[in-house]
Amino acid sequence: MTRIALLLISFFLGMVSMTSSALASAMEIKIPRTSHYEVRDHYQISVLKFVLDKVSFDYRIKVSEGIYSQSRIIESLKQHKIDIYWFGTSAEAERDLHTVFYPLYRGFTGYRLFIIHKDSQPNFDLVRSVQDLGFFTGVQGLGWSDIDILEQAGLKQIEAQYDSIFEMINRNRGDYFSRSLHEIFLELDARSDRLINLATEEKVLLVYPFAMFFFTGKQNAELANALEKGFAAAYQDGSFQKFFYNHPDIKGAMERADLKNRTRIEIPNPQLTEATRNIPKEYWH
């Protein structure tokens, strides 16, 4: 074997070793799957990548094969079986988990539109107040923090597994599914060929102060600190604001929602913690 061939082999083996070492040093971020429709998590994962790349954090993402409920997610975060997830905040979550206090949707999580049966629109045309909404029955996911907010405003809710809620509304077994501005159109578009009775309610906008955050287990300080530094850097240079308002999920939702022509109904959020209330206004829409 020639000297050149030996040098090439040595170079190749060195590159393989360096690649293996880099992969070994990268943090594997385990994320739970919550639906068979992956579009549900598209925006949040894009934010996760954007913020971590902002501080050159070395990572790779691994999504679970099985479907997780929110209660299972919270327990899995505590036990370090998964590394991160995102959901509407609550006092319990902020107490038990490490909360990254940057609203992923800049407050749009509290701008709620309804998924309804397509034949139910005339009933909602008459809604002018929260008292009017109290005559309807909403459906929410198991263990979701929105439930207490809605029920304390006098809005009756029943709980069901996330994917099954769409089936329920499609069969008229529940009057509405309250969804945030940024969720509703993606969810309906993903199911339009199968659940043909689902529709976006056209007249009502329910609003309450609310935020979705990234949550990690308390033992996962490395990831949480990287996220906090990444968000801070992205807001300081203005890149997160640009990313947010130009993201197709956000831009498309704002265009389709027709907010100015809806009846706006505001309700309080007595569950909002002092920590969330104290988030600087520049992080909200």
FENWO-V367427 format. One record per residue. N is the residue number from 1. RES is the residue in three letters. PHI is phi as a letter, one per 30 degrees, with the letter a starting at -180 (none if undefined). BURIAL is 1 if it has 9 or more other C-alpha atoms within 8 Angstrom, else 0. Layout:
# FENWO-V367427
N,RES,PHI,BURIAL
N,RES,PHI,BURIAL
This chain:
# FENWO-V367427
1,MET,none,0
2,THR,d,0
3,ARG,d,0
4,ILE,d,0
5,ALA,d,0
6,LEU,d,1
7,LEU,d,0
8,LEU,d,0
9,ILE,d,0
10,SER,d,0
11,PHE,d,0
12,PHE,d,0
13,LEU,d,0
14,GLY,d,0
15,MET,d,0
16,VAL,d,0
17,SER,d,0
18,MET,d,0
19,THR,d,0
20,SER,d,0
21,SER,d,0
22,ALA,d,0
23,LEU,d,0
24,ALA,d,0
25,SER,d,0
26,ALA,d,1
27,MET,d,0
28,GLU,d,0
29,ILE,c,1
30,LYS,d,1
31,ILE,b,1
32,PRO,d,1
33,ARG,c,1
34,THR,c,0
35,SER,a,1
36,HIS,d,0
37,TYR,c,0
38,GLU,d,0
39,VAL,e,0
40,ARG,e,1
41,ASP,c,0
42,HIS,e,0
43,TYR,d,0
44,GLN,d,1
45,ILE,d,0
46,SER,d,0
47,VAL,d,1
48,LEU,e,1
49,LYS,d,0
50,PHE,e,0
51,VAL,d,1
52,LEU,d,1
53,ASP,d,1
54,LYS,d,1
55,VAL,c,1
56,SER,h,0
57,PHE,d,0
58,ASP,c,0
59,TYR,a,0
60,ARG,b,0
61,ILE,c,0
62,LYS,b,0
63,VAL,c,0
64,SER,d,1
65,GLU,d,0
66,GLY,d,0
67,ILE,c,1
68,TYR,c,1
69,SER,d,1
70,GLN,d,1
71,SER,d,0
72,ARG,d,0
73,ILE,e,1
74,ILE,d,1
75,GLU,d,0
76,SER,d,1
77,LEU,d,1
78,LYS,d,1
79,GLN,c,0
80,HIS,i,1
81,LYS,d,0
82,ILE,b,1
83,ASP,c,1
84,ILE,a,1
85,TYR,a,1
86,TRP,b,1
87,PHE,a,0
88,GLY,d,1
89,THR,d,1
90,SER,a,1
91,ALA,d,1
92,GLU,d,0
93,ALA,d,1
94,GLU,d,1
95,ARG,d,0
96,ASP,c,0
97,LEU,b,1
98,HIS,d,1
99,THR,c,1
100,VAL,c,1
101,PHE,d,1
102,TYR,b,1
103,PRO,d,1
104,LEU,d,1
105,TYR,c,1
106,ARG,h,1
107,GLY,j,1
108,PHE,d,1
109,THR,d,1
110,GLY,c,1
111,TYR,c,1
112,ARG,c,1
113,LEU,c,1
114,PHE,c,1
115,ILE,c,1
116,ILE,b,1
117,HIS,d,1
118,LYS,e,1
119,ASP,d,0
120,SER,c,1
121,GLN,e,1
122,PRO,e,0
123,ASN,d,0
124,PHE,d,1
125,ASP,d,0
126,LEU,d,0
127,VAL,d,1
128,ARG,b,0
129,SER,a,0
130,VAL,d,1
131,GLN,d,0
132,ASP,d,1
133,LEU,d,1
134,GLY,d,1
135,PHE,d,0
136,PHE,c,1
137,THR,c,1
138,GLY,c,1
139,VAL,b,1
140,GLN,b,1
141,GLY,d,1
142,LEU,d,1
143,GLY,i,0
144,TRP,d,1
145,SER,d,1
146,ASP,d,0
147,ILE,e,1
148,ASP,d,0
149,ILE,d,1
150,LEU,d,1
151,GLU,d,1
152,GLN,d,0
153,ALA,d,1
154,GLY,i,1
155,LEU,c,1
156,LYS,d,1
157,GLN,b,1
158,ILE,c,0
159,GLU,c,1
160,ALA,a,1
161,GLN,d,1
162,TYR,e,1
163,ASP,d,0
164,SER,d,0
165,ILE,d,1
166,PHE,d,1
167,GLU,d,1
168,MET,d,1
169,ILE,d,1
170,ASN,d,1
171,ARG,c,0
172,ASN,i,0
173,ARG,c,0
174,GLY,k,1
175,ASP,d,1
176,TYR,a,1
177,PHE,b,1
178,SER,d,1
179,ARG,b,1
180,SER,d,1
181,LEU,e,1
182,HIS,d,1
183,GLU,c,1
184,ILE,d,1
185,PHE,d,1
186,LEU,d,1
187,GLU,d,1
188,LEU,d,1
189,ASP,d,0
190,ALA,d,1
191,ARG,c,1
192,SER,d,1
193,ASP,d,0
194,ARG,c,0
195,LEU,c,1
196,ILE,d,0
197,ASN,c,1
198,LEU,d,1
199,ALA,a,1
200,THR,d,1
201,GLU,d,1
202,GLU,c,0
203,LYS,c,1
204,VAL,c,1
205,LEU,b,1
206,LEU,c,1
207,VAL,b,1
208,TYR,b,1
209,PRO,d,1
210,PHE,a,1
211,ALA,b,1
212,MET,c,1
213,PHE,b,1
214,PHE,d,1
215,PHE,b,1
216,THR,b,1
217,GLY,d,1
218,LYS,d,1
219,GLN,d,0
220,ASN,c,1
221,ALA,d,1
222,GLU,d,0
223,LEU,d,0
224,ALA,d,1
225,ASN,d,0
226,ALA,d,1
227,LEU,d,1
228,GLU,d,1
229,LYS,d,1
230,GLY,d,1
231,PHE,d,1
232,ALA,e,0
233,ALA,d,1
234,ALA,d,1
235,TYR,d,1
236,GLN,d,0
237,ASP,c,0
238,GLY,i,0
239,SER,d,1
240,PHE,d,1
241,GLN,e,0
242,LYS,d,0
243,PHE,e,0
244,PHE,d,1
245,TYR,d,0
246,ASN,c,0
247,HIS,d,0
248,PRO,e,0
249,ASP,d,1
250,ILE,d,1
251,LYS,d,1
252,GLY,d,0
253,ALA,d,1
254,MET,d,1
255,GLU,d,0
256,ARG,d,0
257,ALA,d,0
258,ASP,h,0
259,LEU,d,0
260,LYS,d,0
261,ASN,c,0
262,ARG,c,1
263,THR,d,0
264,ARG,d,0
265,ILE,c,1
266,GLU,c,0
267,ILE,b,1
268,PRO,d,0
269,ASN,b,1
270,PRO,d,0
271,GLN,d,0
272,LEU,d,1
273,THR,d,0
274,GLU,d,0
275,ALA,d,0
276,THR,d,1
277,ARG,d,0
278,ASN,d,0
279,ILE,d,1
280,PRO,e,0
281,LYS,d,0
282,GLU,d,0
283,TYR,c,1
284,TRP,c,1
285,HIS,d,0
